Amino acid sequence: MTGQTSVALSVTALVAAFLLVLPQAQAIVVSDNPAYHVVTAPSAYDMVGKIHTLDYGDISGVLINPWFVLTARHGVWLIRDGTFTLNLSGGNQVYTLAETLVNDNADIGVVRLTRSTGLSGYSLYDANDEQYKEGIIVGYGMSGTGLTGQDSAYPYGTKRVGYNRIDGFTKRDFTWEPLEMDFDATWVHGPDGTLGAAKEALFAFGDSGGPTFIADPNGQLRVAGIHSQVYNDNNNNKYSDYGDKGYDVRVSVYASWIRSKAPAQPATITGDFNIDNVTNALDIDKQRTKYGGVDLWYDMTGDSVVGLSDTDYLIHTALATEFGDINLDHKINYSDYDILATYFGTTVSIGWAKGDFDGDKDVDFADYQVMEANFGFGESQPLPPPPMPIPEPASLILLAAGIPILTRRRKRL
């Protein structure tokens, strides 16, 4: 991969082999004065932000719905901690990163935030007609010109915008399909020529994860590419300057994958916390692990606290069932009882699917009481309460410690 480099600010040893050269960080490098390309809020690019991670430093990212940011995989592969900052008309808004979902085949990833931004984000450009269209490229970092390269007069941390013609989809040595853009010095007529000194630009270090937009016929910006690589085609080891080529991950190829990882309906409505396109016992168990935390992806009641009331909402509203429905078929009958009886007295690897209704990581008399109180739910005719299960012999000692619970008043969760 001679002359190829990622456009991230910094990387760890995990991806060092992926990068051949790592010069000092830059951002959008343009043909004319970088000061002309500074973006200030409010603007059409307000939902392009800066991602800071402890592992990789600062890169760029673009909001694609209220909860999710699209960015480059190489910058957020193993997030341990970090933030996403949007510069809005009211000032900087900072959001904590929660988790990252990365594509196995392309340099692209989706980052979930711990709270909603309340902003719609940009739509994806999923048509396959990008060639020869004008791309609008946005990112942060130290800027410069196509002649000089980086210039300390234009320091890192400023959002800038530039333009480039999307020339095609040259695979080069990528395993994924890119958008290719040339950084041209002089005006050339024709579909693959430069856009001129007032527009021509190319992304560089620090712009990783930033977007290339294409405006649709209605003038709406749609994300067509995610900045990933620059090739030093002029062999002068200056990134990025005239003669180099830039490569984005082509969003249209990965639009289905992106949407599967960044659902339009958030888990605060659906209850699909692990984003596997189904709401089930795994989601109940996962929500319970977040009690008392700050990740509001699990807050279904909108009170900014994750707790029992959210699980109550998940069971009764999102799943439309009742505590005691182990198999979540909207009924509580002997099918559920048989599962409870099988695991009664168990204290290892326990969750809702084995009968732990109160979330205390075992299946005991308290869980039986929950089922007994709601037994017959969803059935057309009442069912007699099931008998008290008998645990396996190895569990009798553990259960004996909980015998005083027999004298407690039964309660419905």
RODO-2510 file (C-alpha; in nm, 4 decimals, decimal comma):
residues 413
     n   res          X          Y          Z
     1     m     0,0000     0,0000     0,0000
     2     t     0,2754     0,2436    -0,0982
     3     g     0,1848     0,6037    -0,0245
     4     q    -0,1464     0,5162     0,1426
     5     t    -0,2447     0,6573     0,4795
     6     s    -0,5505     0,6845     0,6970
     7     v    -0,6798     1,0337     0,7612
     8     a    -0,7106     0,9854     1,1357
     9     l    -0,5277     1,2083     1,3835
    10     s    -0,3694     0,9211     1,5771
    11     v    -0,3820     0,5427     1,5975
    12     t    -0,2717     0,2668     1,8315
    13     a    -0,0499    -0,0291     1,7632
    14     l    -0,3613    -0,2264     1,6722
    15     v    -0,3826    -0,0456     1,3395
    16     a    -0,0210     0,0647     1,3007
    17     a     0,0327    -0,1942     1,0317
    18     f    -0,2609    -0,0451     0,8437
    19     l    -0,0813     0,2900     0,8125
    20     l     0,2376     0,3400     0,6229
    21     v     0,2860     0,7076     0,7046
    22     l     0,1460     0,9195     0,9874
    23     p     0,2329     1,2894     0,9453
    24     q     0,1015     1,5662     1,1655
    25     a    -0,2761     1,6124     1,1653
    26     q    -0,4520     1,8235     0,9082
    27     a    -0,8112     1,8857     0,8119
    28     i    -0,9786     2,0019     0,4927
    29     v    -0,7003     2,1227     0,2623
    30     v    -0,8220     2,3655    -0,0008
    31     s    -0,7046     2,5428    -0,3117
    32     d    -0,7399     2,8972    -0,1839
    33     n    -0,7343     3,0593     0,1632
    34     p    -0,8573     2,8098     0,4297
    35     a    -1,0136     3,0970     0,6237
    36     y    -1,2752     3,1238     0,3511
    37     h    -1,3895     2,7704     0,4253
    38     v    -1,4519     2,7927     0,8008
    39     v    -1,7974     2,6724     0,9080
    40     t    -1,9739     2,8660     1,1847
    41     a    -2,3086     2,7807     1,3367
    42     p    -2,5809     2,7957     1,2355
    43     s    -2,5029     2,6282     0,9051
    44     a    -2,6089     2,3376     0,6888
    45     y    -2,3223     2,1365     0,8423
    46     d    -2,4085     2,1727     1,2128
    47     m    -2,4688     1,7985     1,2530
    48     v    -2,1085     1,7173     1,1572
    49     g    -1,9168     1,6864     1,4825
    50     k    -1,5860     1,5978     1,6404
    51     i    -1,5293     1,2615     1,8098
    52     h    -1,2739     1,2423     2,0903
    53     t    -1,1602     0,9002     2,2128
    54     l    -0,8911     0,8012     2,4601
    55     d    -0,7722     0,5365     2,2186
    56     y    -0,7390     0,7316     1,8961
    57     g    -0,7533     1,1047     1,9639
    58     d    -0,9863     1,3241     1,7596
    59     i    -1,1599     1,2355     1,4350
    60     s    -1,4768     1,3545     1,2640
    61     g    -1,8254     1,2058     1,2560
    62     v    -2,1672     1,2814     1,1131
    63     l    -2,5033     1,2447     1,2850
    64     i    -2,7443     1,0185     1,0928
    65     n    -3,0287     1,0118     1,3449
    66     p    -3,0810     1,1457     1,7000
    67     w    -2,8811     0,8642     1,8651
    68     f    -2,6199     0,7551     1,6096
    69     v    -2,3033     0,8927     1,4497
    70     l    -2,1476     0,7539     1,1321
    71     t    -1,7681     0,7595     1,1220
    72     a    -1,4552     0,5659     1,0182
    73     r    -1,3913     0,2253     1,1711
    74     h    -1,0165     0,2772     1,2148
    75     g    -1,0767     0,5653     1,4555
    76     v    -1,3285     0,4054     1,6902
    77     w    -1,2614     0,0322     1,6697
    78     l    -1,2031    -0,0132     2,0424
    79     i    -1,3591     0,2868     2,2133
    80     r    -1,2914     0,2868     2,5876
    81     d    -1,4257     0,6332     2,6509
    82     g    -1,5032     0,9390     2,4473
    83     t    -1,7321     1,2203     2,3433
    84     f    -1,9061     1,3582     2,0370
    85     t    -1,9217     1,7373     2,0200
    86     l    -2,1555     1,9405     1,8023
    87     n    -2,0990     2,3120     1,7572
    88     l    -2,4501     2,4568     1,7422
    89     s    -2,5833     2,8108     1,7446
    90     g    -2,6237     2,7887     2,1231
    91     g    -2,2654     2,6695     2,1720
    92     n    -2,0964     2,3319     2,1993
    93     q    -2,3115     2,0340     2,2915
    94     v    -2,1162     1,7329     2,4214
    95     y    -2,2486     1,3764     2,4151
    96     t    -2,0903     1,0659     2,5679
    97     l    -2,0147     0,7694     2,3411
    98     a    -2,1847     0,4472     2,4466
    99     e    -2,0841     0,1730     2,2037
   100     t    -1,9468     0,1203     1,8555
   101     l    -2,0738    -0,1123     1,5847
   102     v    -1,8131    -0,1623     1,3108
   103     n    -1,8356    -0,3187     0,9681
   104     d    -1,6139    -0,6225     0,9195
   105     n    -1,5339    -0,5439     0,5566
   106     a    -1,5155    -0,1659     0,5235
   107     d    -1,3624     0,1279     0,7083
   108     i    -1,6931     0,2406     0,8517
   109     g    -1,8557     0,2314     1,1935
   110     v    -2,1670     0,3470     1,3746
   111     v    -2,1377     0,4996     1,7219
   112     r    -2,4333     0,5129     1,9620
   113     l    -2,4610     0,7997     2,2079
   114     t    -2,5810     0,7703     2,5696
   115     r    -2,8550     1,0252     2,5110
   116     s    -3,0502     1,1614     2,2193
   117     t    -2,9282     1,4783     2,0523
   118     g    -3,2840     1,5709     1,9630
   119     l    -3,1635     1,6361     1,6062
   120     s    -3,2780     1,4474     1,2995
   121     g    -2,9356     1,3892     1,1466
   122     y    -2,8663     1,3530     0,7747
   123     s    -3,0176     1,0931     0,5444
   124     l    -2,8008     0,8491     0,3516
   125     y    -2,7338     0,8862    -0,0187
   126     d    -2,8103     0,5325    -0,1298
   127     a    -2,8414     0,5825    -0,5043
   128     n    -2,5539     0,4422    -0,7110
   129     d    -2,5095     0,7457    -0,9387
   130     e    -2,2370     0,9291    -0,7446
   131     q    -1,9876     0,9471    -1,0317
   132     y    -1,9235     1,3013    -1,1631
   133     k    -2,1428     1,4569    -0,8980
   134     e    -2,0132     1,7398    -0,6827
   135     g    -1,9191     1,6211    -0,3352
   136     i    -1,9245     1,8512    -0,0333
   137     i    -1,6529     1,7437     0,2125
   138     v    -1,6520     1,8498     0,5789
   139     g    -1,4080     1,7885     0,8663
   140     y    -1,1914     1,9279     1,1492
   141     g    -0,8193     1,9915     1,1916
   142     m    -0,5165     2,1931     1,0824
   143     s    -0,5730     2,3116     0,7282
   144     g    -0,3628     2,4408     0,4434
   145     t    -0,3627     2,4663     0,0655
   146     g    -0,2861     2,2336    -0,2200
   147     l     0,0478     2,4080    -0,2672
   148     t     0,1673     2,4422     0,0915
   149     g     0,0030     2,1518     0,2717
   150     q    -0,0597     2,2036     0,6423
   151     d    -0,0115     2,5489     0,7862
   152     s    -0,0006     2,6343     1,1578
   153     a    -0,1876     2,9562     1,0811
   154     y    -0,4963     2,7369     1,0441
   155     p    -0,4889     2,5222     1,3608
   156     y    -0,6585     2,1932     1,4319
   157     g    -1,0089     2,1985     1,5745
   158     t    -1,1877     2,4195     1,3227
   159     k    -1,4674     2,2818     1,1079
   160     r    -1,4115     2,3487     0,7383
   161     v    -1,5921     2,2706     0,4160
   162     g    -1,4626     2,2154     0,0642
   163     y    -1,5692     2,0517    -0,2593
   164     n    -1,4464     1,7929    -0,5038
   165     r    -1,5787     1,6082    -0,8048
   166     i    -1,6418     1,2387    -0,7408
   167     d    -1,4384     1,0794    -1,0193
   168     g    -1,5361     0,7159    -0,9793
   169     f    -1,5098     0,3965    -0,7793
   170     t    -1,1535     0,2715    -0,8362
   171     k    -1,0956    -0,0298    -0,6117
   172     r    -0,7173     0,0160    -0,5971
   173     d    -0,6087    -0,2323    -0,3253
   174     f    -0,9132    -0,1783    -0,1054
   175     t    -1,1266    -0,4692     0,0038
   176     w    -1,4221    -0,2288     0,0050
   177     e    -1,5664    -0,0126    -0,2720
   178     p    -1,4582     0,3523    -0,2434
   179     l    -1,5473     0,6902    -0,3863
   180     e    -1,2363     0,8366    -0,5495
   181     m    -1,1566     1,2095    -0,5697
   182     d    -0,8549     1,3801    -0,7316
   183     f    -0,7061     1,6979    -0,5830
   184     d    -0,6401     1,9007    -0,8999
   185     a    -0,4368     2,2208    -0,9210
   186     t    -0,5795     2,3862    -1,2297
   187     w    -0,9118     2,4108    -1,4016
   188     v    -0,9871     2,1208    -1,6339
   189     h    -1,3095     2,1075    -1,8340
   190     g    -1,5066     1,7870    -1,8321
   191     p    -1,6828     1,5695    -1,5783
   192     d    -1,3645     1,4617    -1,3982
   193     g    -1,1967     1,8028    -1,3825
   194     t    -1,1236     2,0338    -1,0911
   195     l    -1,3917     2,2620    -0,9503
   196     g    -1,1579     2,5624    -0,9445
   197     a    -0,9659     2,7479    -0,6766
   198     a    -1,2734     2,8701    -0,4901
   199     k    -1,3982     2,5153    -0,4309
   200     e    -1,1421     2,2418    -0,4904
   201     a    -1,0418     2,0612    -0,1707
   202     l    -0,9425     1,7256    -0,0260
   203     f    -0,9736     1,5722     0,3183
   204     a    -0,6624     1,4836     0,5200
   205     f    -0,5524     1,3749     0,8690
   206     g    -0,8111     1,4542     1,1339
   207     d    -1,0955     1,4307     0,8823
   208     s    -1,1351     1,0528     0,9190
   209     g    -1,5013     0,9722     0,9652
   210     g    -1,6210     1,3027     0,8237
   211     p    -1,8820     1,3069     0,5476
   212     t    -1,8889     1,3753     0,1788
   213     f    -2,2357     1,5057     0,1033
   214     i    -2,4289     1,5058    -0,2211
   215     a    -2,7238     1,7441    -0,2397
   216     d    -3,0423     1,5785    -0,3674
   217     p    -3,2724     1,7522    -0,6204
   218     n    -3,4466     1,9281    -0,3314
   219     g    -3,1173     2,0651    -0,2005
   220     q    -3,1101     1,8326     0,1030
   221     l    -2,7653     1,7105     0,2044
   222     r    -2,7252     1,3349     0,2063
   223     v    -2,4220     1,1397     0,3271
   224     a    -2,2576     0,9761     0,0249
   225     g    -1,9135     0,8953     0,1646
   226     i    -1,7083     0,8662     0,4842
   227     h    -1,3481     0,9923     0,4695
   228     s    -1,0991     0,7089     0,5027
   229     q    -0,7787     0,7190     0,2980
   230     v    -0,5454     0,9517     0,1064
   231     y    -0,2885     0,8275    -0,1475
   232     n     0,0279     1,0308    -0,1992
   233     d     0,0181     0,9947    -0,5762
   234     n     0,2663     1,2776    -0,6366
   235     n     0,5243     1,1028    -0,4123
   236     n     0,6306     1,4127    -0,2201
   237     n     0,5118     1,2851     0,1209
   238     k     0,2907     1,5901     0,1757
   239     y    -0,0668     1,5108     0,2723
   240     s    -0,2851     1,6370     0,1210
   241     d    -0,1682     1,8501    -0,1700
   242     y    -0,2223     1,8774    -0,5420
   243     g    -0,1857     1,5491    -0,7218
   244     d    -0,3053     1,3295    -0,4369
   245     k    -0,6189     1,1175    -0,4380
   246     g    -0,8706     1,0764    -0,1589
   247     y    -1,0965     0,7786    -0,0937
   248     d    -1,4250     0,7631     0,0952
   249     v    -1,6151     0,4531     0,1947
   250     r    -1,9055     0,4508    -0,0520
   251     v    -2,2155     0,4773     0,1671
   252     s    -2,4584     0,3506    -0,0982
   253     v    -2,2893     0,0086    -0,0844
   254     y    -2,3311    -0,0122     0,2940
   255     a    -2,6626     0,1702     0,3409
   256     s    -2,8521    -0,1449     0,4447
   257     w    -2,5863    -0,2361     0,7008
   258     i    -2,5812     0,1193     0,8400
   259     r    -2,9576     0,1263     0,8832
   260     s    -2,9531    -0,2118     1,0558
   261     k    -2,7086    -0,0732     1,3147
   262     a    -2,8715     0,2700     1,3496
   263     p    -3,2458     0,1998     1,3619
   264     a    -3,4908     0,4803     1,2936
   265     q    -3,7006     0,3667     1,5911
   266     p    -3,4845     0,3864     1,9068
   267     a    -3,4881     0,1289     2,1849
   268     t    -3,6638     0,3834     2,4076
   269     i    -3,9695     0,2984     2,1951
   270     t    -3,9130    -0,0571     2,0729
   271     g    -3,7153    -0,2088     2,3607
   272     d    -3,4620    -0,3590     2,1174
   273     f    -3,1638    -0,2585     2,3284
   274     n    -2,9066    -0,4872     2,1646
   275     i    -3,0127    -0,3840     1,8101
   276     d    -3,0740    -0,7352     1,6803
   277     n    -3,4122    -0,6426     1,5261
   278     v    -3,6153    -0,8343     1,7836
   279     t    -3,7297    -0,7477     2,1355
   280     n    -3,7003    -1,0487     2,3636
   281     a    -3,5672    -1,1814     2,6940
   282     l    -3,2127    -1,0725     2,6083
   283     d    -3,3301    -0,7125     2,6026
   284     i    -3,5002    -0,7508     2,9407
   285     d    -3,1783    -0,8845     3,0903
   286     k    -2,9651    -0,6141     2,9270
   287     q    -3,1878    -0,3331     3,0500
   288     r    -3,1579    -0,4597     3,4063
   289     t    -2,7794    -0,4392     3,3913
   290     k    -2,8130    -0,0643     3,3291
   291     y    -3,0145     0,0222     3,6419
   292     g    -2,8885     0,3412     3,7994
   293     g    -2,6638     0,4234     3,5041
   294     v    -2,6440     0,7217     3,2713
   295     d    -2,7093     0,5427     2,9410
   296     l    -3,0541     0,6726     2,8508
   297     w    -3,0890     0,4308     2,5582
   298     y    -3,2522     0,2086     2,8236
   299     d    -3,4775     0,4799     2,9736
   300     m    -3,8262     0,4027     2,8415
   301     t    -4,0182     0,6263     3,0794
   302     g    -3,8312     0,9454     2,9972
   303     d    -3,7422     1,0276     3,3573
   304     s    -3,3649     1,0249     3,2915
   305     v    -3,3208     0,7294     3,5282
   306     v    -3,2880     0,3629     3,4283
   307     g    -3,4692     0,1416     3,6773
   308     l    -3,7566    -0,0926     3,7563
   309     s    -4,0156     0,1433     3,6076
   310     d    -3,8445     0,1064     3,2702
   311     t    -3,8597    -0,2727     3,2866
   312     d    -4,2246    -0,2468     3,3869
   313     y    -4,2836    -0,0353     3,0753
   314     l    -4,0849    -0,2797     2,8609
   315     i    -4,2923    -0,5769     2,9798
   316     h    -4,6364    -0,4176     2,9819
   317     t    -4,6155    -0,1758     2,6879
   318     a    -4,3356    -0,2679     2,4462
   319     l    -4,3868    -0,6446     2,4802
   320     a    -4,7578    -0,6215     2,5714
   321     t    -4,7391    -0,9029     2,8240
   322     e    -4,7064    -0,9642     3,1983
   323     f    -4,4445    -1,0648     3,4531
   324     g    -4,4329    -1,4438     3,4525
   325     d    -4,4506    -1,4857     3,0745
   326     i    -4,1149    -1,6609     3,0325
   327     n    -4,1483    -1,7443     2,6626
   328     l    -4,3079    -1,4054     2,5831
   329     d    -4,6023    -1,5548     2,3938
   330     h    -4,8444    -1,3161     2,5696
   331     k    -4,9772    -1,5961     2,7896
   332     i    -4,8825    -1,7320     3,1294
   333     n    -4,9616    -2,1019     3,1470
   334     y    -4,8037    -2,4407     3,2070
   335     s    -4,5533    -2,3870     2,9239
   336     d    -4,4016    -2,1076     3,1324
   337     y    -4,4383    -2,3072     3,4540
   338     d    -4,2470    -2,6032     3,3085
   339     i    -3,9513    -2,3737     3,2337
   340     l    -3,9661    -2,2199     3,5817
   341     a    -3,9798    -2,5639     3,7413
   342     t    -3,6814    -2,6829     3,5368
   343     y    -3,4591    -2,4021     3,6645
   344     f    -3,6122    -2,3599     4,0101
   345     g    -3,3353    -2,3212     4,2672
   346     t    -3,0745    -2,2331     4,0033
   347     t    -2,8324    -1,9478     4,0692
   348     v    -2,5990    -1,9681     3,7681
   349     s    -2,6458    -1,7985     3,4272
   350     i    -2,9975    -1,6923     3,5133
   351     g    -3,2152    -1,4452     3,3252
   352     w    -3,5748    -1,3872     3,2264
   353     a    -3,5765    -1,6839     2,9845
   354     k    -3,5182    -1,9194     3,2805
   355     g    -3,7686    -1,7589     3,5161
   356     d    -3,5835    -1,4784     3,6955
   357     f    -3,8641    -1,2224     3,7014
   358     d    -3,7324    -0,9998     3,9789
   359     g    -3,3808    -0,9677     3,8370
   360     d    -3,1931    -1,1021     4,1411
   361     k    -3,0027    -1,3604     3,9338
   362     d    -3,1727    -1,6700     4,0703
   363     v    -3,5020    -1,8575     4,0306
   364     d    -3,6668    -1,9022     4,3671
   365     f    -3,9936    -1,8743     4,5543
   366     a    -4,0210    -1,5011     4,4851
   367     d    -4,0242    -1,5743     4,1118
   368     y    -4,2794    -1,8504     4,1635
   369     q    -4,4989    -1,6007     4,3467
   370     v    -4,4876    -1,3638     4,0511
   371     m    -4,5972    -1,6405     3,8151
   372     e    -4,8637    -1,7669     4,0539
   373     a    -5,0130    -1,4179     4,0905
   374     n    -5,0421    -1,3749     3,7132
   375     f    -5,1086    -1,7367     3,6152
   376     g    -5,3701    -1,7611     3,3421
   377     f    -5,2880    -1,4203     3,1916
   378     g    -5,3885    -1,4176     2,8238
   379     e    -5,5899    -1,7397     2,8489
   380     s    -5,9598    -1,7460     2,7580
   381     q    -6,0457    -1,9323     3,0779
   382     p    -5,8975    -1,9117     3,4291
   383     l    -5,6284    -2,1640     3,5167
   384     p    -5,5718    -2,3126     3,8624
   385     p    -5,2486    -2,1918     4,0229
   386     p    -4,9525    -2,4210     3,9597
   387     p    -4,7949    -2,6207     4,2432
   388     m    -4,4839    -2,5035     4,4205
   389     p    -4,1849    -2,6383     4,2199
   390     i    -3,9400    -2,8715     4,3893
   391     p    -3,5761    -2,7813     4,3250
   392     e    -3,3044    -3,0276     4,2390
   393     p    -3,1322    -3,1735     4,5520
   394     a    -2,8195    -2,9627     4,5014
   395     s    -3,0342    -2,6508     4,5212
   396     l    -3,2275    -2,7429     4,8377
   397     i    -2,9686    -2,5898     5,0704
   398     l    -2,9701    -2,2659     4,8733
   399     l    -3,3481    -2,2569     4,8715
   400     a    -3,3694    -2,3232     5,2463
   401     a    -3,2017    -1,9935     5,3120
   402     g    -3,4953    -1,8245     5,1431
   403     i    -3,7754    -2,0150     5,3202
   404     p    -3,8783    -1,7142     5,5364
   405     i    -4,0060    -1,5559     5,2176
   406     l    -4,3062    -1,7906     5,2436
   407     t    -4,4469    -1,5713     5,5168
   408     r    -4,4203    -1,2523     5,3165
   409     r    -4,7205    -1,0957     5,1517
   410     r    -4,7324    -1,1741     4,7816
   411     k    -4,7021    -0,8783     4,5542
   412     r    -4,7446    -0,8159     4,1829
   413     l    -4,4588    -0,6460     3,9994
***
